């Protein structure tokens, strides 16, 4: 028998001492959760001129006993009301609870120690507090409901406890699901009166996001996406939900989708819908494409410096599992990040921060789909790319167990039957491949240089550092040649190599190596010269 050596520790034991260097204030609030602090901060700022001074602190910064002592001496002992919300209860911050309980009684400070879990009751927190039980329950009710309105009411309640004459109202119930309008908050129904501001027939696209973001006043990514879509002639309708597995939320969204008749759906909710195989989902019934956007829990610096991008948890929640619903990944729109320290509150928040260029990219992708959707089939331009890996003799269009050239010809015939403009379909697979190999189409160097000015400067700099100038690849020809053939409005092509032909396998799988100018030129040619819709 082997006996494992075990130890028991609370968060008090697992940190280095720090000094928050905060100054005193009448109201002090602490919590383990960023959402609590963000909500309180937003509420206080809204009415700061008429409220007592306030300080906020994250309990993760006060885990060491010395940190607690420093903070109590410099801030807590001077306060009139102290509110602490402890995820895990008394045992997870017992030293801090004991010190605050002692200080509050010595100096006549009102102290409210609340559990982080709204349904739990912690008698030790109640006993350590100086406010009566009914007052503690009333404060906890504001957290139970959550949201900007309740956080504002809570701050006013704390102001009253600190001695001000602030008007106090009770908690307001926030529904499980509902419509949201940036700058207004929760509304009974969406205002579509501005649907024609950019486009007289603006397509409607609901944006589903978690209610928890709304409750934490952490909806900046949704606000940014709404504005980006509006600028592209789309009328977005944000809808918050508790979960896509919550019956009340599902019923609300189903009713909303039936009324809105959307052109597509954007969702920032994670995981899959959870339906059993063969059971129709909410998205199945909608009958329109569903775009998945990512409100990442990954910090931006980690995402930027990590070769894999998103952290494994985000990849699982926002990329892999949503694919089970058939969602189309549109990209990330925000990352977790710290804001600048607010000198008035002495606090630096950790919140969802929109990434402007990612938001723009997502909006562009959705707008491109809308453009494709609105274009008659006879006017749609498509590109079909044939694989060319590993580029061995006789392996063009290679795919295990598949006849790619024959499949492409079948696709051309099917598209023609569906009303797409298709001309001159080759008679045989060999004839198709011969046309591709004999192609003399391409993108002139001058056009490439002009088109590439729209790309990030850092990206082009990295390409030039790896492969030299664009003219080094084009040589005397002065253009990038492509193996491609156009049949009416459909172009069939083999993409250029990503790297060196002699090191093809290695270069294709090297995430640190940027693509050659030729591959970038190919993408620009499809978008700019041919104007393909998809």
Phi, psi and omega in degrees: 000137176247129178257121181284139174278122182237155176227156178242134181210149172255177180296340178301332188267359194242035182207161174272150179291141177223155175247115182289344178054041175271156175259161183295159175206162180290321181247134178229133179226137180229150177200157173280337188261136178295328182295320176301310184293321179296318179295317179294320180297313180297320181294317181293318181298326183300327185229032189301325184295337184248010182244155174296165178296153185217146174232140177240147177211144176272131181296338177296339178272355182236044182273332181274138180307323180293324177299318179298313181300315180299316183289319179299316181294323186269334187234300191300317185293347180260356185280162174260329177217133179237126177243127179230128177244116192246109175290119183103350176081192186307316186297338183272356175205048190294321180296315179297319178300314182296317181294318179292321179299317180293313181297318182298320181287325180292325189247007177068036181267140175282125185234127177238110176257114186244147176288148178285337177265115190299334184268349184275155175236128180238102184298329180291325175292321179297316181293325181284337180288159176256348176277151179292161185304315183295328177291320178296316179298322179296319178295320181293330179299325178297321178289325180301316181279317177068183179095160183305317182297318181287327176292323176295318178295322179296316180298320177294325176296317178296322178298319177296319178294334179277358175108002179276173179258030181300140178287134184247132173235158181283173180299145177253132181288127176259124184297161178296328180212153180180179178271146180230140176234124178306133180087344180244326182094215182286132178231158183291321178210154183290146177267104181260015181293338180262016184302332182264013183299324180248337186206121185300333178243049185302126175292144181262131178228111174292146174241111180271132177212166186284139175303328181299327177295319179295316182295330181269005184053042186238047187256017181305320178297322179291317178301317181294319180292321177302312181295319180296320179292320178299321180294342180255019175078022180247143179257099181277146178233096179292135178229123178265145180222150173291317180188154176279004172254356179277123184304318181295319179294317180299316181296319180296313182295320179300315178297319181296316181295322179298321181283322186281331184050062187288155174281332178196175179230139171246134177229136175254012178279150185263176177065189176258169183292339177087008180289149177290152179306133180087350179269131181293133180262172175305317182288326176299315182293330180295324176070021178229160179299145179242118180264129178265122172249154187247118167263093194284144170273349177291138175289148185299317183296325178292316178300317184291324186265349182271129180300331180272354179078249183294152176291157182307320181297317179293321178299318180292311186287323191250349182241301187290302185294320178300337178297337178296336176271358183079020180287148179261121181291120179261337177126174179276145178242348180200162177223159176288140178197158178273138175274172174293148179298129176276110184298332181288329182255347182065032188221142175246116187278156175243108191217174175287123181244117181300143176255104191307315183289331176288320177300316180297319180296316178298314180298322178296319181294317179294318179297324178295321177295317179300319178298316177299316182298321185276345181278128177302151183305323181293342180256358183282135177250127185237155173234133176243117182262130179263136179294146179221058182220131012267020173064042174267158179305132180077008183248012178299132182072026185286135171206131186302121175077007183234146173258090187297311181303318178295322179296320180295318178298320178296322178297319179298317179295319179296317180297320179297319179295333181271005175102004176281149180279107180234131182227147171062045180294128179302152182282329186226159174302321179297322178297323177295313181295323179296321178297320180295316182291330183270004185297143175242019180280162180177186179240124180296147181303318181299319179293321179299314181298320180292314181295322187288350177294341178278349181274157179302134181302321181297324180293314179295323178299319179294321178296316180293327178294327182273324190236357183087190181287159181299322181295340176293332180273326183280332179060213183291337181298325179074018179203165176261114180280143178233144173272096186208153177217138182250132180238087186075243180258011180238129179249130175255135185210156169252122183291147176296163177298146176284326183225220182276141180297323183288335179243040190302311182298313183294317184291327180295333186249018179260104184290344181273350185263120178289158179289159177290163177303324184299319181290321176295318179299323179298314178296319178294324178297316179298316185282313189270313184281312181274332181066040182293144177276330182199000000 
